[in-house]
Amino acid sequence: TGVGDHTGDFMNDMAGQRRSRSGGAVPVLAPYYRPALSKKAVRRLYWLLFFSCFITGGIIAIFPPSWLSMLLYPIAIQILLVIWLLPETENPPLRLMNWTFFAFFISVIIWPYYLAIQIPGMPLIEIRRTFVSLSLLSLMISYSVSPTFRMEIGKIYTTIPLLGKFFAFYLLTQLLSIVLAPNVGQSFSVLAKNLTSGTGVFLIGMFVLTREGRAEKLVGIFCGLGMFISLLGFAEYRNQQVLWANHIPQFLMIQDPVMQNLLTPVFRNGFYRVTGTFSVSLVYAEFQSLTMPFLLHYFLFGKRPFWRFVCVVADGLAFAAILLTQARVGIAGAIVAHAVYIAIWAIKRRREDKQTLIGTATLFGYPMVVALIGLAVMVVPAVHNRVLGGGTHQASSDARKQQWNEGIPLIAKRPLFGYGPSQAAGVLGYTNPAGVITIDSGILVTLLNYGLVGFISYIGMLAMAIIEGIRVGTNSLSREVAYAAPAAVALMVWLNARLVLAQEDTYPLMYVFLGLIVALVYRERMNAASGPVSSAS
């Protein structure tokens, strides 16, 4: 019987070998395994590796150093592949994502980006970039391993459908614009930064801030840091120089002439212009105006007298700090913040109680106040010069007009997708009296970089966020969801500053405000689905 069994096994093996020669499967004993690739496939992989090395060496030898960043593609693909292969779990690293998101938010405000750890032979290690990279890594891991996370973040993203579509089109435009960029390596590097400090921050923020209490925590940190930066500006003005200019450790000192110029004191008419933790005084003034809608919100709707008084003081300090910068963008932002938010407050008070005298008087007297402010801007020389320009500000106004006159024909040459990320200044070629290539308008930068398609998507996502933020913030009974209204006004202030400001210091804050509005709109819809919410909740 045993011999017969072995004979049968032998005949089966012979039949299996005949099937393998004719294209069938090869039988394999239990302790062994069948090779996944044939010898021909292995040889093809070796040839592919050889040509990859050949192409890589050619890029290093022929193309300029700016193209070397393209060689990071294989590493990025490997990282994404490892994340995709992680096993599914319902314990994603959400705590790390939350902690690093708030750390990034704080570092954007209080840590100057020109202070970075510099190790010979290594890229610069920026504090904010480190935090946002860890947060983005947590986001990707969570999306890969948790079906619940994927489902929830998908629901949050589609809370404001048009905003999500405009945001996706804007991202797609950035990708398409690289193809025809004059400097592909530089555009690729800037796109990578935009994906982390922009797209990633928005996606992380809209998820993190849906949790109860975090939106109020974020606003509290923002206003507290705004007050701290104001006091820092007064100390800097007395010092007539950035406070840490002569006390930077060697390992944080970047050996770059452009970075060194940021530490050089700037004066206008003999008066020092405060810059704080930002690159130029205009960004410092813009940041101070961004805090005002949140300070006004708590002063007008808050319940604790002490903190309402603190908000009034902080608002006054912010305006005084703006005056120390001599920057028109800050004064214009302060006017927009106060005018718009006081109108929102009057409408809400009138809606809640039509018998209230203050709300009704403010609402019906509002057009007259706006007319008086406009008259003062046009007639009073001091106000006109500080808001619209003139006198010592006239040179800046003339430069911006000339940039627009030269930029419009360039936009007409590539109207759809523009010239690519970070190409606007080089394409425009405008130089200031010091011979430095510069561009002053953020709107012009967007049109040159991404064309009309990118500009429409960019304005569309901001407009949808502003509309939904004001609508939900003024109608909600939840104290925390009501912060959507000042966040929307802050976006209006930020967008107004883009008319005359192209620096990107506060771009991450814009994406944080976008994420905050989406998160609060989502919270409001969840509250509506679960039942009425009391004002004390």
Buried (B, 14 or more C-beta within 10 A) or exposed (E): EEEEEEEEEEEEEEEBEEEEEEEEEEEEEEEEEEEEEEEEEEEEEEEEEEEEEEEBEEEEEEEEEBBBBBEEEEEEEEEEEEBEEEEEEEEBBBEBBBBBBBBBBBBBBEBBBBBBBBEEEEEBEBBBBBBBBBBBBBBBBBBBBBEEBBEBBEEBBEBBEBBBBBBBBBBBBBEBBBEBBEBBBBBBBBBBBBBBBBBBBBBBBBBBBBEEEBBBEBBEBBBEBBBBBBEBBBEBBEEEBBBBEEEBEEEBBBEEEEBEEBBEEBEEEEEBBBBBBBBBBBBBBBBBBBBBBBBBBBBBBBEEEEBBEBBBEBBEBBBEBBBBBBBBBBBBBBBBBBBBBBBBBBBBBBEEEEEBEEBBEBBEEBEEEEEEBEEEBEEEEEBBBBBEBBEEBEEBBEBBEEBBEBBEEBBEEBEEBBBBBBBBBBBBEBEEEEEEEEBBBBBBBBBBBBBBBBBBBBBBBBBBBBBBBBBBBBBBBBBBBBBBBBBBBBBBBBBBBBBBBBBBBBBBBBBBBBBBBBBBBBBBBBBEEEEEBEEEE
